[in-house]
Amino acid sequence: MKLIKRPIYILVLFPGIILGIFLGQNKTIRAFLKKPFIESYIKFDDTRKVEWSRDFEVVEIKSSLDNNIQKAYFYKSRSNKPRPLIVSLHTWSGYYNQNDKLAELCKSKDLNYIHPDFRGANFTGNACCSELVLSDIDESITYAIGNSNVDTSKIFVIGVSGGGYATLSTFMKSKHNIKKFSAWASISDLIAWYNESRIRKSNYAENILKCTKSVNGVLNKEIAKQKSPIYWATPLNKLSNSKISIYAGIYDGIQGSVPITHSINFYNKLMSDLSVTDSSKYVSDKEKLELLEYRRPLGDFGKISGRDICLIKEFQNIKLVIFEGNHEMLTEFALNELLE
């Protein structure tokens, strides 16, 4: 019996030994497989129901476009003085009642906060950054301003994943005077993301077909463009007063669901629409390729929340940061940066 078992043990253990040796010699692969990055892919599109603090009120906001009632979690600052407003946008598969770590952080700082539903998860024709969605987000901001003591010079919009997608879209089309936008792990191009998700055999591909009213499994590219901020006209005048920061984790698109090219290409679009002539302000094809191939810093750009910055580009009120991370938001850092 021992002679029979031993070869089986060797067959089972040998691949693991070889893999262990390989990973031990490859820092990039070791970093790629770090547990926090694997967990981050899950937690930032987590749709499990959670218990919200009683300090957060569920409010109902009627749409001016179709009389639809959208719900939102809302926290009103206890201060007698005007306080900032944080507009936190849910993820691709989420709703207003999705877990949001920003909520308790905002309460601890006594900030006004709203977490709107804007047509819920992105698998219906009305969802997915439609005109109804963008109107819902604007009307949630109007509600917060009308029902709390908001410092209207300090309105901030923030989101991760599908919330990052909604943040980019709100930047492009909101009617409100918003001081800062913070977009993390964002989708910017539904046509590209459909193809990427289909290759990965991800459920997001089917979601995109539904939200673009596609038939027979063929993507409706026209509607996909209508719902993709990378194809929209950039509100150039807005950039004189508003700041937008775009963040992406270098491992996203491998472990995570949204390749970093969505953030890079949207940033480059803004540069192009602004007619920026300094080529160093763009992410070059060479830089993009090196980021995708090596997944490591292209220089010494410092750190955020203890994570290496792989690339940073800035022009006026626009910033792109590719950092050592996955499909995630560095939540405390993100909120503190908005409040700076």
C-alpha atoms as a printed R data frame, in Angstrom:
    type eleno elety resid chain resno       x      y       z
1   ATOM     1    CA   MET     A     1   0.000  0.000   0.000
2   ATOM     2    CA   LYS     A     2   2.804  2.425   0.781
3   ATOM     3    CA   LEU     A     3   4.321  1.886  -2.656
4   ATOM     4    CA   ILE     A     4   0.983  2.758  -4.264
5   ATOM     5    CA   LYS     A     5   0.385  5.902  -2.188
6   ATOM     6    CA   ARG     A     6   3.817  7.463  -2.594
7   ATOM     7    CA   PRO     A     7   3.588  8.198  -6.342
8   ATOM     8    CA   ILE     A     8   0.165  9.739  -5.738
9   ATOM     9    CA   TYR     A     9   1.613 12.047  -3.088
10  ATOM    10    CA   ILE     A    10   4.399 13.040  -5.446
11  ATOM    11    CA   LEU     A    11   1.948 13.748  -8.262
12  ATOM    12    CA   VAL     A    12  -0.175 15.927  -5.989
13  ATOM    13    CA   LEU     A    13   2.668 17.787  -4.297
14  ATOM    14    CA   PHE     A    14   5.087 18.256  -7.196
15  ATOM    15    CA   PRO     A    15   3.081 20.934  -9.097
16  ATOM    16    CA   GLY     A    16   2.613 22.868  -5.857
17  ATOM    17    CA   ILE     A    17   6.342 22.711  -5.085
18  ATOM    18    CA   ILE     A    18   7.244 23.986  -8.555
19  ATOM    19    CA   LEU     A    19   4.619 26.737  -8.335
20  ATOM    20    CA   GLY     A    20   5.909 27.745  -4.915
21  ATOM    21    CA   ILE     A    21   9.474 28.024  -6.199
22  ATOM    22    CA   PHE     A    22   8.332 30.043  -9.186
23  ATOM    23    CA   LEU     A    23   6.256 32.461  -7.099
24  ATOM    24    CA   GLY     A    24   8.992 32.816  -4.534
25  ATOM    25    CA   GLN     A    25  11.334 34.106  -7.235
26  ATOM    26    CA   ASN     A    26   8.889 36.451  -8.899
27  ATOM    27    CA   LYS     A    27   7.964 39.565  -6.924
28  ATOM    28    CA   THR     A    28   5.449 40.750  -9.500
29  ATOM    29    CA   ILE     A    29   3.502 37.481  -9.362
30  ATOM    30    CA   ARG     A    30   3.662 37.407  -5.556
31  ATOM    31    CA   ALA     A    31   2.200 40.896  -5.397
32  ATOM    32    CA   PHE     A    32  -0.408 39.970  -7.978
33  ATOM    33    CA   LEU     A    33  -1.676 37.168  -5.755
34  ATOM    34    CA   LYS     A    34  -1.769 39.106  -2.483
35  ATOM    35    CA   LYS     A    35  -4.921 38.326  -0.540
36  ATOM    36    CA   PRO     A    36  -6.164 41.924  -0.147
37  ATOM    37    CA   PHE     A    37  -6.308 42.331  -3.912
38  ATOM    38    CA   ILE     A    38  -8.299 39.104  -4.341
39  ATOM    39    CA   GLU     A    39 -10.761 40.191  -1.646
40  ATOM    40    CA   SER     A    40 -11.105 43.674  -3.134
41  ATOM    41    CA   TYR     A    41 -12.542 42.254  -6.367
42  ATOM    42    CA   ILE     A    42 -15.403 40.778  -4.345
43  ATOM    43    CA   LYS     A    43 -16.150 43.513  -1.839
44  ATOM    44    CA   PHE     A    44 -16.525 46.378  -4.306
45  ATOM    45    CA   ASP     A    45 -19.508 44.878  -6.105
46  ATOM    46    CA   ASP     A    46 -20.952 43.239  -2.993
47  ATOM    47    CA   THR     A    47 -24.749 43.244  -3.156
48  ATOM    48    CA   ARG     A    48 -25.463 41.503   0.149
49  ATOM    49    CA   LYS     A    49 -27.982 43.320   2.340
50  ATOM    50    CA   VAL     A    50 -26.533 45.015   5.401
51  ATOM    51    CA   GLU     A    51 -27.946 46.728   8.471
52  ATOM    52    CA   TRP     A    52 -27.611 50.493   8.241
53  ATOM    53    CA   SER     A    53 -27.306 52.678  11.318
54  ATOM    54    CA   ARG     A    54 -30.532 54.344  12.407
55  ATOM    55    CA   ASP     A    55 -28.754 57.662  11.922
56  ATOM    56    CA   PHE     A    56 -29.235 57.118   8.182
57  ATOM    57    CA   GLU     A    57 -32.751 57.801   6.932
58  ATOM    58    CA   VAL     A    58 -34.338 56.126   3.918
59  ATOM    59    CA   VAL     A    59 -35.832 58.909   1.808
60  ATOM    60    CA   GLU     A    60 -37.945 58.823  -1.340
61  ATOM    61    CA   ILE     A    61 -37.301 61.149  -4.282
62  ATOM    62    CA   LYS     A    62 -39.755 61.449  -7.190
63  ATOM    63    CA   SER     A    63 -38.283 61.682 -10.669
64  ATOM    64    CA   SER     A    64 -39.271 64.776 -12.616
65  ATOM    65    CA   LEU     A    65 -38.935 62.776 -15.846
66  ATOM    66    CA   ASP     A    66 -41.189 59.767 -15.229
67  ATOM    67    CA   ASN     A    67 -42.473 60.072 -11.611
68  ATOM    68    CA   ASN     A    68 -40.450 57.024 -10.593
69  ATOM    69    CA   ILE     A    69 -39.708 56.933  -6.866
70  ATOM    70    CA   GLN     A    70 -36.050 56.342  -6.093
71  ATOM    71    CA   LYS     A    71 -34.955 55.579  -2.565
72  ATOM    72    CA   ALA     A    72 -31.741 56.770  -0.984
73  ATOM    73    CA   TYR     A    73 -29.942 56.537   2.320
74  ATOM    74    CA   PHE     A    74 -29.467 60.023   3.678
75  ATOM    75    CA   TYR     A    75 -27.529 61.472   6.587
76  ATOM    76    CA   LYS     A    76 -28.093 65.052   7.645
77  ATOM    77    CA   SER     A    77 -25.244 66.819   9.414
78  ATOM    78    CA   ARG     A    78 -26.009 67.803  13.009
79  ATOM    79    CA   SER     A    79 -24.023 71.024  12.641
80  ATOM    80    CA   ASN     A    80 -25.648 74.447  12.629
81  ATOM    81    CA   LYS     A    81 -23.094 75.562  10.062
82  ATOM    82    CA   PRO     A    82 -23.074 74.512   6.392
83  ATOM    83    CA   ARG     A    83 -21.226 71.240   5.899
84  ATOM    84    CA   PRO     A    84 -19.928 69.431   2.783
85  ATOM    85    CA   LEU     A    85 -22.122 66.941   0.914
86  ATOM    86    CA   ILE     A    86 -20.793 63.525  -0.110
87  ATOM    87    CA   VAL     A    87 -22.734 61.906  -2.969
88  ATOM    88    CA   SER     A    88 -21.719 58.239  -2.927
89  ATOM    89    CA   LEU     A    89 -22.739 56.213  -5.988
90  ATOM    90    CA   HIS     A    90 -23.397 52.463  -5.782
91  ATOM    91    CA   THR     A    91 -21.609 49.806  -7.814
92  ATOM    92    CA   TRP     A    92 -22.673 48.097 -11.045
93  ATOM    93    CA   SER     A    93 -24.769 45.372  -9.379
94  ATOM    94    CA   GLY     A    94 -25.731 47.401  -6.321
95  ATOM    95    CA   TYR     A    95 -28.641 49.440  -5.054
96  ATOM    96    CA   TYR     A    96 -29.046 52.296  -2.563
97  ATOM    97    CA   ASN     A    97 -29.012 49.810   0.358
98  ATOM    98    CA   GLN     A    98 -25.681 48.270  -0.640
99  ATOM    99    CA   ASN     A    99 -22.939 48.308   2.000
100 ATOM   100    CA   ASP     A   100 -20.945 51.531   1.763
101 ATOM   101    CA   LYS     A   101 -17.947 52.107   4.036
102 ATOM   102    CA   LEU     A   102 -18.077 55.799   3.203
103 ATOM   103    CA   ALA     A   103 -21.342 56.097   5.115
104 ATOM   104    CA   GLU     A   104 -19.930 55.607   8.621
105 ATOM   105    CA   LEU     A   105 -16.854 57.665   7.775
106 ATOM   106    CA   CYS     A   106 -19.087 60.546   6.733
107 ATOM   107    CA   LYS     A   107 -21.148 60.226   9.885
108 ATOM   108    CA   SER     A   108 -18.000 60.256  12.042
109 ATOM   109    CA   LYS     A   109 -16.986 63.537  10.365
110 ATOM   110    CA   ASP     A   110 -20.547 64.882  10.518
111 ATOM   111    CA   LEU     A   111 -20.754 65.343   6.759
112 ATOM   112    CA   ASN     A   112 -23.980 65.460   4.788
113 ATOM   113    CA   TYR     A   113 -24.253 62.212   2.835
114 ATOM   114    CA   ILE     A   114 -26.591 60.660   0.292
115 ATOM   115    CA   HIS     A   115 -26.473 57.213  -1.341
116 ATOM   116    CA   PRO     A   116 -29.055 57.246  -4.168
117 ATOM   117    CA   ASP     A   117 -30.484 54.309  -6.117
118 ATOM   118    CA   PHE     A   118 -30.490 55.830  -9.659
119 ATOM   119    CA   ARG     A   119 -32.425 52.900 -11.211
120 ATOM   120    CA   GLY     A   120 -30.499 50.258  -9.272
121 ATOM   121    CA   ALA     A   121 -28.339 47.509 -10.722
122 ATOM   122    CA   ASN     A   122 -27.213 47.859 -14.323
123 ATOM   123    CA   PHE     A   123 -29.176 45.191 -16.148
124 ATOM   124    CA   THR     A   124 -32.261 47.076 -17.347
125 ATOM   125    CA   GLY     A   125 -32.843 49.501 -20.198
126 ATOM   126    CA   ASN     A   126 -33.490 52.379 -17.791
127 ATOM   127    CA   ALA     A   127 -30.254 51.824 -15.885
128 ATOM   128    CA   CYS     A   128 -26.626 52.081 -16.960
129 ATOM   129    CA   CYS     A   129 -26.056 55.877 -17.039
130 ATOM   130    CA   SER     A   130 -29.158 56.595 -19.086
131 ATOM   131    CA   GLU     A   131 -30.713 60.059 -19.074
132 ATOM   132    CA   LEU     A   132 -33.027 58.779 -16.334
133 ATOM   133    CA   VAL     A   133 -30.048 57.707 -14.238
134 ATOM   134    CA   LEU     A   134 -28.253 61.019 -14.608
135 ATOM   135    CA   SER     A   135 -31.443 62.904 -13.773
136 ATOM   136    CA   ASP     A   136 -31.935 60.717 -10.684
137 ATOM   137    CA   ILE     A   137 -28.414 61.476  -9.457
138 ATOM   138    CA   ASP     A   138 -28.912 65.208  -9.979
139 ATOM   139    CA   GLU     A   139 -32.260 65.098  -8.205
140 ATOM   140    CA   SER     A   140 -30.726 63.264  -5.236
141 ATOM   141    CA   ILE     A   141 -28.246 66.138  -4.942
142 ATOM   142    CA   THR     A   142 -31.083 68.652  -5.170
143 ATOM   143    CA   TYR     A   143 -32.909 66.745  -2.417
144 ATOM   144    CA   ALA     A   144 -29.865 66.766  -0.140
145 ATOM   145    CA   ILE     A   145 -29.349 70.499  -0.651
146 ATOM   146    CA   GLY     A   146 -33.000 71.190   0.117
147 ATOM   147    CA   ASN     A   147 -33.171 68.998   3.192
148 ATOM   148    CA   SER     A   148 -29.871 69.573   4.979
149 ATOM   149    CA   ASN     A   149 -27.417 72.337   5.687
150 ATOM   150    CA   VAL     A   150 -25.147 71.849   2.662
151 ATOM   151    CA   ASP     A   151 -22.175 74.022   1.880
152 ATOM   152    CA   THR     A   152 -22.933 74.242  -1.832
153 ATOM   153    CA   SER     A   153 -19.311 75.160  -2.581
154 ATOM   154    CA   LYS     A   154 -18.286 71.725  -1.257
155 ATOM   155    CA   ILE     A   155 -20.328 69.093  -3.064
156 ATOM   156    CA   PHE     A   156 -18.364 65.931  -3.852
157 ATOM   157    CA   VAL     A   157 -19.288 62.924  -6.026
158 ATOM   158    CA   ILE     A   158 -17.504 59.615  -5.518
159 ATOM   159    CA   GLY     A   159 -17.842 55.993  -6.614
160 ATOM   160    CA   VAL     A   160 -16.020 52.764  -7.338
161 ATOM   161    CA   SER     A   161 -16.533 50.260 -10.172
162 ATOM   162    CA   GLY     A   162 -20.033 50.919 -11.532
163 ATOM   163    CA   GLY     A   163 -20.076 53.850  -9.122
164 ATOM   164    CA   GLY     A   164 -16.895 55.103 -10.779
165 ATOM   165    CA   TYR     A   165 -18.647 54.760 -14.137
166 ATOM   166    CA   ALA     A   166 -21.561 56.803 -12.758
167 ATOM   167    CA   THR     A   167 -19.098 59.356 -11.338
168 ATOM   168    CA   LEU     A   168 -17.463 59.904 -14.746
169 ATOM   169    CA   SER     A   169 -20.921 60.223 -16.285
170 ATOM   170    CA   THR     A   170 -22.065 62.705 -13.643
171 ATOM   171    CA   PHE     A   171 -18.941 64.757 -14.290
172 ATOM   172    CA   MET     A   172 -19.830 64.888 -17.962
173 ATOM   173    CA   LYS     A   173 -23.504 65.811 -17.607
174 ATOM   174    CA   SER     A   174 -24.500 67.018 -14.132
175 ATOM   175    CA   LYS     A   175 -26.228 70.386 -13.914
176 ATOM   176    CA   HIS     A   176 -24.898 70.977 -10.388
177 ATOM   177    CA   ASN     A   177 -21.833 72.936  -9.375
178 ATOM   178    CA   ILE     A   178 -19.743 70.066  -8.003
179 ATOM   179    CA   LYS     A   179 -16.323 70.811  -6.582
180 ATOM   180    CA   LYS     A   180 -14.642 67.403  -6.925
181 ATOM   181    CA   PHE     A   181 -15.255 64.050  -8.562
182 ATOM   182    CA   SER     A   182 -13.428 60.919  -7.393
183 ATOM   183    CA   ALA     A   183 -13.752 57.921  -9.739
184 ATOM   184    CA   TRP     A   184 -12.222 54.541  -8.845
185 ATOM   185    CA   ALA     A   185 -11.938 51.390 -11.007
186 ATOM   186    CA   SER     A   186 -14.254 53.026 -13.514
187 ATOM   187    CA   ILE     A   187 -15.887 51.727 -16.671
188 ATOM   188    CA   SER     A   188 -15.823 54.317 -19.440
189 ATOM   189    CA   ASP     A   189 -16.622 52.371 -22.624
190 ATOM   190    CA   LEU     A   190 -19.432 49.786 -22.693
191 ATOM   191    CA   ILE     A   191 -18.436 48.486 -26.105
192 ATOM   192    CA   ALA     A   192 -14.936 47.689 -24.894
193 ATOM   193    CA   TRP     A   193 -16.186 46.326 -21.564
194 ATOM   194    CA   TYR     A   194 -18.733 44.085 -23.268
195 ATOM   195    CA   ASN     A   195 -16.001 42.468 -25.354
196 ATOM   196    CA   GLU     A   196 -13.667 42.193 -22.351
197 ATOM   197    CA   SER     A   197 -16.410 40.678 -20.185
198 ATOM   198    CA   ARG     A   198 -17.508 38.273 -22.898
199 ATOM   199    CA   ILE     A   199 -13.966 36.937 -23.290
200 ATOM   200    CA   ARG     A   200 -13.774 36.500 -19.504
201 ATOM   201    CA   LYS     A   201 -17.173 34.747 -19.574
202 ATOM   202    CA   SER     A   202 -18.420 37.251 -17.012
203 ATOM   203    CA   ASN     A   203 -22.080 37.899 -16.227
204 ATOM   204    CA   TYR     A   204 -21.386 41.574 -16.866
205 ATOM   205    CA   ALA     A   205 -21.502 40.861 -20.610
206 ATOM   206    CA   GLU     A   206 -25.121 39.729 -20.326
207 ATOM   207    CA   ASN     A   207 -25.887 42.773 -18.142
208 ATOM   208    CA   ILE     A   208 -24.560 45.076 -20.861
209 ATOM   209    CA   LEU     A   209 -26.731 43.377 -23.500
210 ATOM   210    CA   LYS     A   210 -29.785 43.984 -21.308
211 ATOM   211    CA   CYS     A   211 -29.042 47.599 -20.459
212 ATOM   212    CA   THR     A   212 -28.412 48.407 -24.133
213 ATOM   213    CA   LYS     A   213 -31.633 46.682 -25.256
214 ATOM   214    CA   SER     A   214 -29.608 44.375 -27.484
215 ATOM   215    CA   VAL     A   215 -31.344 41.465 -29.211
216 ATOM   216    CA   ASN     A   216 -30.234 37.982 -30.243
217 ATOM   217    CA   GLY     A   217 -26.974 38.340 -28.327
218 ATOM   218    CA   VAL     A   218 -25.697 41.118 -30.619
219 ATOM   219    CA   LEU     A   219 -24.560 44.275 -28.839
220 ATOM   220    CA   ASN     A   220 -26.465 47.425 -29.765
221 ATOM   221    CA   LYS     A   221 -23.408 49.605 -30.234
222 ATOM   222    CA   GLU     A   222 -25.359 52.807 -30.739
223 ATOM   223    CA   ILE     A   223 -27.057 52.560 -27.350
224 ATOM   224    CA   ALA     A   224 -23.763 51.392 -25.807
225 ATOM   225    CA   LYS     A   225 -22.145 54.618 -27.051
226 ATOM   226    CA   GLN     A   226 -25.056 56.677 -25.724
227 ATOM   227    CA   LYS     A   227 -24.349 55.178 -22.287
228 ATOM   228    CA   SER     A   228 -20.539 55.446 -22.384
229 ATOM   229    CA   PRO     A   229 -18.945 58.689 -21.155
230 ATOM   230    CA   ILE     A   230 -15.871 58.202 -23.341
231 ATOM   231    CA   TYR     A   231 -18.041 59.016 -26.391
232 ATOM   232    CA   TRP     A   232 -19.619 62.172 -24.924
233 ATOM   233    CA   ALA     A   233 -18.629 65.787 -25.374
234 ATOM   234    CA   THR     A   234 -16.451 66.976 -22.503
235 ATOM   235    CA   PRO     A   235 -17.878 69.978 -20.585
236 ATOM   236    CA   LEU     A   236 -14.729 72.068 -20.947
237 ATOM   237    CA   ASN     A   237 -16.068 75.065 -19.012
238 ATOM   238    CA   LYS     A   238 -16.751 72.854 -15.998
239 ATOM   239    CA   LEU     A   239 -13.051 72.090 -15.632
240 ATOM   240    CA   SER     A   240 -12.303 75.649 -14.589
241 ATOM   241    CA   ASN     A   241 -14.206 75.079 -11.328
242 ATOM   242    CA   SER     A   242 -14.383 71.312 -10.860
243 ATOM   243    CA   LYS     A   243 -11.644 68.788 -10.195
244 ATOM   244    CA   ILE     A   244 -11.719 65.173 -11.306
245 ATOM   245    CA   SER     A   245  -9.434 62.451  -9.982
246 ATOM   246    CA   ILE     A   246  -9.371 59.042 -11.664
247 ATOM   247    CA   TYR     A   247  -7.873 56.048  -9.849
248 ATOM   248    CA   ALA     A   248  -7.247 52.484 -11.010
249 ATOM   249    CA   GLY     A   249  -5.466 49.519  -9.427
250 ATOM   250    CA   ILE     A   250  -2.704 48.094 -11.602
251 ATOM   251    CA   TYR     A   251  -3.982 44.483 -11.269
252 ATOM   252    CA   ASP     A   252  -7.549 45.332 -12.283
253 ATOM   253    CA   GLY     A   253  -8.555 43.546 -15.454
254 ATOM   254    CA   ILE     A   254  -6.571 40.476 -14.399
255 ATOM   255    CA   GLN     A   255  -8.104 39.666 -11.035
256 ATOM   256    CA   GLY     A   256 -10.632 42.489 -11.133
257 ATOM   257    CA   SER     A   257 -13.325 43.060 -13.720
258 ATOM   258    CA   VAL     A   258 -12.378 46.392 -15.336
259 ATOM   259    CA   PRO     A   259  -9.091 46.833 -17.225
260 ATOM   260    CA   ILE     A   260  -7.066 49.934 -16.361
261 ATOM   261    CA   THR     A   261  -7.354 51.053 -19.989
262 ATOM   262    CA   HIS     A   262 -10.852 52.399 -19.210
263 ATOM   263    CA   SER     A   263  -9.360 54.954 -16.819
264 ATOM   264    CA   ILE     A   264  -6.332 55.681 -19.004
265 ATOM   265    CA   ASN     A   265  -8.351 56.162 -22.181
266 ATOM   266    CA   PHE     A   266 -10.868 58.441 -20.473
267 ATOM   267    CA   TYR     A   267  -8.072 60.572 -19.030
268 ATOM   268    CA   ASN     A   268  -6.442 60.822 -22.487
269 ATOM   269    CA   LYS     A   269  -9.819 61.778 -23.963
270 ATOM   270    CA   LEU     A   270 -10.022 64.728 -21.566
271 ATOM   271    CA   MET     A   271  -6.517 65.792 -22.575
272 ATOM   272    CA   SER     A   272  -7.428 65.569 -26.240
273 ATOM   273    CA   ASP     A   273 -10.717 67.447 -25.831
274 ATOM   274    CA   LEU     A   274  -8.823 70.202 -24.006
275 ATOM   275    CA   SER     A   275  -6.400 70.341 -26.970
276 ATOM   276    CA   VAL     A   276  -3.419 69.779 -24.693
277 ATOM   277    CA   THR     A   277  -0.281 69.965 -26.832
278 ATOM   278    CA   ASP     A   278   2.269 68.803 -24.239
279 ATOM   279    CA   SER     A   279   2.636 65.092 -25.019
280 ATOM   280    CA   SER     A   280   4.073 64.382 -21.559
281 ATOM   281    CA   LYS     A   281   0.643 65.095 -20.053
282 ATOM   282    CA   TYR     A   282  -0.885 62.146 -21.884
283 ATOM   283    CA   VAL     A   283  -0.386 58.475 -21.066
284 ATOM   284    CA   SER     A   284   1.716 57.391 -24.031
285 ATOM   285    CA   ASP     A   285   1.262 54.088 -25.864
286 ATOM   286    CA   LYS     A   286   4.653 53.045 -24.481
287 ATOM   287    CA   GLU     A   287   3.609 53.779 -20.896
288 ATOM   288    CA   LYS     A   288   0.298 52.019 -21.379
289 ATOM   289    CA   LEU     A   289   2.002 48.940 -22.794
290 ATOM   290    CA   GLU     A   290   4.552 48.804 -19.974
291 ATOM   291    CA   LEU     A   291   1.814 49.074 -17.356
292 ATOM   292    CA   LEU     A   292  -0.162 46.275 -18.982
293 ATOM   293    CA   GLU     A   293   2.857 44.050 -19.550
294 ATOM   294    CA   TYR     A   294   4.789 44.457 -16.297
295 ATOM   295    CA   ARG     A   295   2.150 45.678 -13.806
296 ATOM   296    CA   ARG     A   296   4.708 47.650 -11.808
297 ATOM   297    CA   PRO     A   297   5.664 51.302 -11.155
298 ATOM   298    CA   LEU     A   298   7.187 53.148 -14.096
299 ATOM   299    CA   GLY     A   299   9.145 55.395 -11.728
300 ATOM   300    CA   ASP     A   300   9.194 56.720  -8.184
301 ATOM   301    CA   PHE     A   301   5.826 58.446  -7.825
302 ATOM   302    CA   GLY     A   302   5.417 57.938  -4.076
303 ATOM   303    CA   LYS     A   303   2.612 56.079  -2.333
304 ATOM   304    CA   ILE     A   304  -1.040 56.361  -1.369
305 ATOM   305    CA   SER     A   305  -2.266 54.495   1.715
306 ATOM   306    CA   GLY     A   306   1.008 52.571   1.755
307 ATOM   307    CA   ARG     A   307   0.571 51.454  -1.874
308 ATOM   308    CA   ASP     A   308   3.108 52.266  -4.583
309 ATOM   309    CA   ILE     A   309   1.919 54.628  -7.292
310 ATOM   310    CA   CYS     A   310   2.699 53.078 -10.665
311 ATOM   311    CA   LEU     A   311   1.966 56.181 -12.724
312 ATOM   312    CA   ILE     A   312   0.559 59.628 -12.100
313 ATOM   313    CA   LYS     A   313  -0.466 62.200 -14.693
314 ATOM   314    CA   GLU     A   314  -1.882 65.658 -13.960
315 ATOM   315    CA   PHE     A   315  -3.055 68.632 -15.939
316 ATOM   316    CA   GLN     A   316  -4.827 71.568 -14.312
317 ATOM   317    CA   ASN     A   317  -7.867 70.103 -12.482
318 ATOM   318    CA   ILE     A   318  -7.501 66.580 -13.897
319 ATOM   319    CA   LYS     A   319  -5.526 63.752 -12.316
320 ATOM   320    CA   LEU     A   320  -4.951 60.087 -13.152
321 ATOM   321    CA   VAL     A   321  -3.357 57.714 -10.643
322 ATOM   322    CA   ILE     A   322  -2.529 54.071 -11.330
323 ATOM   323    CA   PHE     A   323  -1.611 52.447  -8.024
324 ATOM   324    CA   GLU     A   324  -0.621 49.061  -6.620
325 ATOM   325    CA   GLY     A   325  -4.060 47.575  -6.163
326 ATOM   326    CA   ASN     A   326  -6.916 45.779  -7.777
327 ATOM   327    CA   HIS     A   327 -10.603 46.584  -8.382
328 ATOM   328    CA   GLU     A   328 -11.049 48.792  -5.342
329 ATOM   329    CA   MET     A   329 -11.317 52.151  -3.649
330 ATOM   330    CA   LEU     A   330  -8.911 53.182  -0.896
331 ATOM   331    CA   THR     A   331 -11.867 54.520   1.031
332 ATOM   332    CA   GLU     A   332 -10.345 56.615   3.820
333 ATOM   333    CA   PHE     A   333  -7.743 58.102   1.500
334 ATOM   334    CA   ALA     A   334 -10.444 58.909  -1.077
335 ATOM   335    CA   LEU     A   335 -12.648 60.748   1.416
336 ATOM   336    CA   ASN     A   336  -9.778 62.661   2.973
337 ATOM   337    CA   GLU     A   337  -8.586 63.760  -0.472
338 ATOM   338    CA   LEU     A   338 -12.030 65.127  -1.298
339 ATOM   339    CA   LEU     A   339 -12.021 67.177   1.897
340 ATOM   340    CA   GLU     A   340  -8.550 68.666   1.397
